Amino acid sequence: MTMRIALAIAIVLAFALGGMLAGCVGPDFERPNPPEVSGYTASQLPAQTASADAPGGEAQRFETGRDIPAEWWALFHSQPLNTLVERALKANADLQAAEAALRAANETATAQSSSFFPTVQGSVSAQRQKITSGNTSPVRDSQGLIYNLYTPQVMVSYTPDVWGGISRQVENAEAQAEAQRFQLEAARLTVTSNVVAAAVQEASLRGQIAATQEIIGLTEESLTILRKQFSLGQIAQADVVAQEAALAQAQQTLPPLRRQLDQQRDLLSALTGGFAAQGLAETFELSSISLPEELPVSLPSTLVEQRPDVRTAEANLHAASAAVGVAIAARLPIVNLTANMGSAAPFLDGKQGLFTPGTGFWTLGSSVTATIFDGFGLMHKQRAAEATFDQARAQYRSTVITAFQNVADVLNALQHDADTFAAAVKAERSAEESLSIVRRQMDLGAIGYLSLLNAQQTALQARIAKVQAQAARLADTAALFQALGGGWWNRNQQFTSGE
């Protein structure tokens, strides 16, 4: 009983000594202040974008300070898009890898926290020995020179966190786990944004293919008229050949568009955790994806709280700060406390058994270890940690600047996209009207084939430009939600696997 009490007292004293001597070396981390700017763009943001009298031409209003929903992709009002995003969040391999990395980082941080506690180990050994006749042993069997020795014991070792080095190690591990947490959020945002962008691109390609096919049909009709006129001797054969070449050129643009469409379908399959051979039931047209008319614009002071890449850079800065403290503590003396209690006897029970009086033993010890000279290695490691901290601080500032640039670029793009779409709508209507007039004149033989070729080419380019402009508005709207952080902070359950 006395030995057990002594061991318990040793453990209590170890904790008490560690608590009295504990301190924290190195800098205490302070979160960087947000940039002192009042906006994102050099010029004042207008209340809304331009509009056009056509599907997809709605004006978009900028709502400063409005929050972003967690499921921002639902604002496009496309059920197939919602289905694909939900499937990607469950089955995307990159997301699953990021979730596993977060679990590993959390377990590593928890394991590091165990350094605050003593290490208790137990051992049991059994030996059979033979000694010389002149040797004496307090545990020797008096009936012979051969005896058994059983030794169970408990060992306790404890390193008090005298200088706070262990605390900084735990702080470093927790900061790395925090960085991994926001890398997971960045992966989620990247996957959802890529799904939306791929769906919009698919819709754009389908629109371009449809416009090209329509122009090809009109070109074929014109070619039929020209052939009749040639058979009647009204035009030269060169006019027919030129129209045939125009038709071939229009048809030549279809295979590349179809190839891009197939690639987008393959990309969507991969993003949703499937294989291209399995195919997708969902398809996308521009007419089935609504343009969000109200656009949230977060305040600049909150952007650094919302962007996963900025939060990751901040966590890396925190980890680098704690690493400086670890490096400083490594240059200071290390205190170790040990305690050992056990029993040694030739028998497991009986008069000379393990639990009889006189068979127990215990020891208490302490040591202080300090590096006297190591070729200045520890000093240079500290300087390396400080340089790494400076590097992380510069990287954080670079990440913040890039984040603000992303938002500014998208806000400017949205305004120009609206202007471009409005102009494209006017250009398409003018080109359609011109083509219609030219075709009527061709039927009457009033104009030459060159006017028809020019009108057809202009109409094709105008239709494709309109489709691309409409898709750009949708894509840049999704890019705005991505640039502002994606609304992850509004999820009810955050950072859980397979949510």
C-alpha positions, 0 to 999 in steps of 0.5 A: 500500500505504501508503494501505491501511495508513493506512486500516486504522490509522484504522479500528482507532484509531476502534474503540479510541477508541470503546472507551476513551471509551464509557460509558452515560448514563442509568439502568441498568434493573432489573426490578421485584420481584414483589409481596410477597403470599402469595395472590390472594384475601382469604380462604384458598383452599379445597382444592376446590370443592363438588360435585354428583351430576350430569354436570359436577358434579365437585369441582375441586381447587386445586393451588397451585404446579402448572405450567400445560401449554402446551396447556391446552385439551387438559385439556377432553378434547374432540377437536373443541376441540383441532382448532379451537384448532390451526387457529386457531393456524395460520390466525388473521389477528390472530396472523399480524399479530402474528407479522409485527410481531415479525419487523419489531421484531427486524429493527429492533433488529438494524438499530439494532445496526449503529450500533456499526460504521463505515460504509464506502462506495465510489464511482466517478466518471468525468468528461470536462472541458475547461480553458482554455489557461492552466490547468494540471492535474496530471492533464491530458492534455498533448496537449490541453485536454480530458481524462478523470478517473476517481476511485474512492474508499472512504470510512469514517465512524465515530461512537464511542459515547462516552457510551453513547447508541448503546448505549441506542438499541440497548437501547431497540430490543431492549426494544421487540422484547421487548414485541412478543414478549410481545404475540404471546404475549398474542395467542396466549392471547387467540385460544385462550381465545376459541376455548374460550369460544366452544365452551363458549358454543355447547354452552351454547346447544345445551343451552338450546335442547334444554331449551326444546324439551323444555318446549315438547313437554311444554306441547304435550302439556298443551295437547292434554289441556286441549283434550280437557277443554274439549271435554268441558265440564270446563274453561273456554275461558280455560284453553285460551287461557292454555295456548296463550299459555304455549306461544307464549311458550316457542316465542318463546324459541327464535329468540333462542337459535338466533340466538346459536348461529348467531353463535357458529358464525360467531365460531368460523369467524372465529377459525379463519381462515375465513368463516362461509359455509364452515361448521364440521364441529365441533359442541359439546355440554356432554356432550362437554366434560369439566370439568378436576378439577385446577386449577393455581394459580401462586404469586404470585411467579411470576405476573409472569413468566408473564402476557404483559401484565405482561411487555409492560409490563415491556419497555415500562418497559425501553424507556422507561428506555433512552430517558432515556439516549438523551435525555441523550446527545443533550445531550453532544458527538458525536465523528465520525471519517472516513477517505477513500482513493482514486485519480484519473487520466486513464486506467484503465490505462497510464503515467497509469492509476489504479494508477500511483504518484502518483495516490492520495490519502487523508485522515483527519479527526475532528470534535466537535459540541456543541449550544451553545444550542437554546432548551432543547429538548434539556433538555425532551426529556430531561424528557419522557423521564423523565416517560414513564419514570414513566408506564411505571412506573405502567402496569406497576404497574397491569398487575400489580394488574390481573393479580392481580385477574383471578386472584382474580376467577376463583378466587372465581368458580370456587367460586361456580360450583360452589355455583351448579351444585349448587343448580341441580341440586337446583332442576331435580330439584325442578322436574321432580318438581313438573311430573310431579306437576302433569301427573298431577293435570291428567290427573285434573282435580284441579288448575287450569291455573294450577298447570300453567303455574307448574310448566312455567315453573319447570321451564323456568327450572330447566333453563336455569339448570342448563345455564348454571351448567354452562357457567359452570364450564367458561368460568371454568376456561378463564378461570383458565388465561388469567389465569395466563398460558396456559403459553406458557413450556412450549412447545418452540419459542417465538415462531416464525411458524406454529408 
